[in-house]
Amino acid sequence: MTTAAAGTNTAVQEARQRPWWMTLILGIAAFIFGAVLLWAPAKTKIETYQLLVAFLGIYWLVWGILDIVYMFMDHTAWGWKLFMGIVSILAGAYILMYPIASALALPRIFVLVLGLWALMEGIVLLFMAFRGGGWGAGILAVVSIVFGIILLGEYGSLGSGLTMLWVAAFWGVIGGVLLVIQAFRVKNA
């Protein structure tokens, strides 16, 4: 491989990574969220949960809009993008219109969705770790896979929403610390 090709390859990899400070902010936010769910009084945990529900509604609404916009930019799998965009917009709008009903129903639904998402995210991170993503990606992959298995295992139980909150709390603390470490590692590199 020539030096010009190697330099271009490195530049492309650096362009794909998010800036170190963004990773740092995400890590600090995840740690604070997890810490509040782990160590705060019950009233604060309830307020944090309500905030999480509102953020989830906003996230799904924006994500759905972006899916539909992206469908016009990249026409591959346009049907899937349109479907996911519409479902995300409807889910986000429902959560924002009926936050209390959503807060009561979401834990059980959220456990299933989050469990599947964490399992898939963990598998993707594991592949990334083996393809040169580093030990941080490998650790996050294992934590994410364990997180997904725990949530999917607890889905049918009566306290699955409570399990989701505990696992999310631990995930926030552990993932936040790992993201902060990764941010400084990227900054120093």
SVG drawing of the C-alpha trace seen along z (x, -y; Angstrom):
<svg xmlns="http://www.w3.org/2000/svg" viewBox="-53 -18 57 33">
<polyline fill="none" stroke="black" stroke-width="0.4" points="0.0,0.0 1.4,-3.4 1.8,-6.2 -0.8,-8.3 -3.3,-5.5 -2.5,-4.9 -2.9,-8.6 -6.2,-8.7 -7.4,-5.6 -6.4,-7.2 -8.1,-10.4 -11.4,-8.6 -11.3,-6.7 -10.8,-9.9 -13.6,-11.6 -16.0,-8.8 -15.2,-9.0 -17.1,-11.5 -15.1,-14.2 -13.5,-13.3 -15.4,-16.0 -18.8,-14.6 -17.8,-11.2 -16.9,-12.9 -20.2,-14.7 -22.1,-11.5 -20.1,-9.6 -20.7,-12.2 -24.4,-12.3 -24.7,-8.5 -22.8,-8.4 -25.0,-11.1 -28.2,-9.4 -27.1,-6.0 -25.9,-7.5 -29.3,-9.3 -31.1,-6.0 -28.8,-4.1 -28.3,-6.5 -30.9,-9.2 -34.0,-9.3 -37.2,-7.7 -38.7,-11.1 -35.7,-12.0 -35.8,-8.5 -39.5,-9.1 -38.7,-12.5 -35.7,-11.0 -37.9,-8.2 -40.5,-10.8 -37.7,-12.8 -36.5,-9.5 -40.0,-8.9 -40.2,-12.4 -36.8,-12.1 -37.7,-8.8 -40.8,-10.3 -38.7,-13.2 -36.0,-10.9 -38.4,-8.6 -40.2,-11.5 -37.0,-13.1 -35.5,-9.8 -38.6,-9.0 -38.5,-12.4 -34.8,-11.8 -35.5,-8.3 -38.0,-9.7 -35.7,-12.6 -32.8,-10.1 -35.0,-8.0 -35.1,-10.8 -31.3,-11.1 -30.5,-7.3 -33.2,-5.3 -31.9,-1.9 -34.4,0.0 -36.7,-3.0 -39.8,-1.0 -38.1,0.1 -37.0,-3.5 -40.5,-4.8 -42.0,-2.1 -39.5,-2.7 -39.9,-6.4 -43.7,-6.3 -43.6,-3.9 -41.1,-6.0 -43.1,-9.2 -46.3,-7.5 -44.5,-6.1 -42.9,-9.4 -46.1,-11.3 -48.1,-8.9 -45.5,-9.1 -45.5,-12.9 -49.4,-13.1 -50.0,-10.5 -46.9,-10.6 -48.6,-9.0 -50.1,-6.1 -46.8,-5.7 -44.9,-5.8 -47.0,-2.9 -46.9,-0.8 -43.4,-1.7 -41.4,0.3 -42.7,3.6 -42.5,2.7 -39.2,0.9 -37.7,4.0 -38.4,6.0 -37.2,3.3 -34.2,2.3 -33.2,5.9 -33.3,6.7 -31.5,3.4 -28.8,4.0 -28.2,7.6 -27.9,6.4 -25.7,3.4 -23.5,5.7 -23.1,8.1 -22.2,5.1 -19.7,3.8 -18.2,7.2 -17.6,7.4 -16.1,3.9 -13.8,4.9 -12.5,7.8 -12.0,5.6 -9.7,3.1 -12.2,1.2 -10.1,1.7 -10.7,3.1 -13.2,0.4 -15.6,1.6 -15.0,5.2 -15.9,4.3 -19.0,2.3 -20.0,5.2 -19.9,7.7 -21.7,5.4 -24.4,4.7 -24.9,8.4 -25.2,9.2 -27.6,6.2 -29.7,7.5 -29.9,11.0 -30.9,9.8 -33.7,7.7 -35.0,10.4 -34.8,12.9 -36.9,10.6 -39.4,9.6 -42.2,11.9 -41.8,11.3 -43.9,8.9 -41.1,6.6 -39.5,6.3 -39.8,2.5 -38.0,2.3 -35.3,4.6 -35.0,2.4 -34.4,-0.6 -31.7,1.2 -30.0,2.5 -30.2,-1.0 -28.7,-2.5 -25.7,-0.1 -25.3,-0.4 -25.3,-4.2 -22.6,-4.2 -20.4,-1.6 -20.9,-2.8 -20.4,-6.4 -17.1,-5.7 -16.0,-3.7 -17.0,-6.5 -15.1,-9.1 -12.0,-6.9 -12.4,-6.4 -12.8,-10.2 -9.5,-10.9 -7.9,-8.0 -9.0,-9.5 -7.9,-13.0 -4.4,-11.8 -4.0,-9.7"/>
</svg>
